[in-house]
Amino acid sequence: MSSLLPSVMVGSAIVCLVIKYYNSHIQPWFFSKVYNPSLAVYHVHCREIKRKHFESIKDHKSADPELRKKGALRILEIGPGPGYNFEFYPPNSELTAVEVNRFFEEQFFEKQADHPHIKMERFVVGFAEDMKDVPDNSVDIVVSTMVLCSVRSVEGALKEVHRVLAPGGKYYYWEHIREFKHFWIRLVQHLATYTFYDLVFGCSLNRRSDEIIKANKTGYSSVEQQRFRTPFSNKLFVFHSAHVKGIATK
Ligand SMILES: C[S@@+](CC[C@H](N)C(=O)[O-])C[C@H]1O[C@@H](n2cnc3c(N)ncnc32)[C@H](O)[C@@H]1O
């Protein structure tokens, strides 16, 4: 037994190193290249309901007097990936992106070229939970779509979103969440998340982001949100079908 111990320890150390290497080097690349096409299909299916959700951004007035004069808005998107949300932003938007996966940067700027009405301020490679490059109270609108499932801390990201929003600023979110109706789907979500899914895709299927936001521990003055299901028909997508969309106001 004691002679087995060193081999078990060395074996475990090798497994940990492989996982660490996969998570920091291979998974971000894999996600940007392989997972991206399925995001594109998802986006086509959800485009019209997303458009409705984001429609009211254009009526928001900037807290910055200079921007307000120009009819412009300062928008921060966390985890924009390849930039599928560009099309929902009003003319004169000034956009900052905070994205942890550097492999998305090129795809993001390619898409930006199709949306010249948006002025790109900055693309920051970093964590939504630690946006030290973005000053307090400086942003009119924050957007996240399908990001809270991947962040290391939902509470941490929400606190940062609240910090950077100007008073009266709005956080628009659209996230897949833990199944709210069918027990067996919830069970599979738990099993998959704790075995391989989070490890391979960097995404938790069973996050309760809706409850965390609603619990209002992160300080928003009002939160309006609805649970819903997307019209995405792929059978495998049943495990991502439960969603929440909402607007939290600082
Ligand atoms: C499922 S993709 C969604 C991409 C895009 N928002 C969309 O709806 O098409 C999740 C995105 O969140 C990014 N992400 C994950 N964790 C993050 C974090 N802690 N901070 C910022 N971005 C993060 C990923 O790199 C990825 O681009």
The ligand as an SDF file (V2000), in Angstrom:
LIG
                    3D

 27 29  0  0  0  0  0  0  0  0999 V2000
  -21.3380   31.3470  -24.2020 C   0  0  0  0  0  0  0  0  0  0  0  0
  -20.2230   32.6220  -24.5930 S   0  0  0  0  0  0  0  0  0  0  0  0
  -21.3560   33.9230  -24.9890 C   0  0  0  0  0  0  0  0  0  0  0  0
  -20.7580   34.9340  -25.9270 C   0  0  0  0  0  0  0  0  0  0  0  0
  -21.6760   36.1350  -26.2560 C   0  0  0  0  0  0  0  0  0  0  0  0
  -21.9750   36.8940  -25.0550 N   0  0  0  0  0  0  0  0  0  0  0  0
  -22.9470   35.6760  -26.9260 C   0  0  0  0  0  0  0  0  0  0  0  0
  -24.0240   35.7690  -26.3320 O   0  0  0  0  0  0  0  0  0  0  0  0
  -22.8410   35.2110  -28.0660 O   0  0  0  0  0  0  0  0  0  0  0  0
  -19.5650   33.1200  -22.9980 C   0  0  0  0  0  0  0  0  0  0  0  0
  -18.5470   34.2420  -23.1150 C   0  0  0  0  0  0  0  0  0  0  0  0
  -18.1920   34.7230  -21.8200 O   0  0  0  0  0  0  0  0  0  0  0  0
  -16.7780   34.8550  -21.7600 C   0  0  0  0  0  0  0  0  0  0  0  0
  -16.3830   34.7730  -20.3420 N   0  0  0  0  0  0  0  0  0  0  0  0
  -16.3710   33.6740  -19.5600 C   0  0  0  0  0  0  0  0  0  0  0  0
  -15.9770   33.9790  -18.3070 N   0  0  0  0  0  0  0  0  0  0  0  0
  -15.7420   35.3160  -18.3010 C   0  0  0  0  0  0  0  0  0  0  0  0
  -15.3020   36.2250  -17.3000 C   0  0  0  0  0  0  0  0  0  0  0  0
  -15.0530   35.8210  -16.0500 N   0  0  0  0  0  0  0  0  0  0  0  0
  -15.1660   37.5270  -17.6370 N   0  0  0  0  0  0  0  0  0  0  0  0
  -15.4310   37.9510  -18.9110 C   0  0  0  0  0  0  0  0  0  0  0  0
  -15.8280   37.1330  -19.9000 N   0  0  0  0  0  0  0  0  0  0  0  0
  -15.9990   35.8250  -19.6060 C   0  0  0  0  0  0  0  0  0  0  0  0
  -16.2960   33.6850  -22.6040 C   0  0  0  0  0  0  0  0  0  0  0  0
  -14.9590   33.8280  -22.9820 O   0  0  0  0  0  0  0  0  0  0  0  0
  -17.2550   33.7820  -23.7630 C   0  0  0  0  0  0  0  0  0  0  0  0
  -16.8690   34.7260  -24.7080 O   0  0  0  0  0  0  0  0  0  0  0  0
  1  2  1  0
  2  3  1  0
  2 10  1  0
  3  4  1  0
  4  5  1  0
  5  6  1  0
  5  7  1  0
  7  8  2  0
  7  9  1  0
 10 11  1  0
 11 12  1  0
 11 26  1  0
 12 13  1  0
 13 14  1  0
 13 24  1  0
 14 15  1  0
 14 23  1  0
 15 16  2  0
 16 17  1  0
 17 18  1  0
 17 23  2  0
 18 19  1  0
 18 20  2  0
 20 21  1  0
 21 22  2  0
 22 23  1  0
 24 25  1  0
 24 26  1  0
 26 27  1  0
M  CHG  2   2   1   9  -1
M  END
$$$$
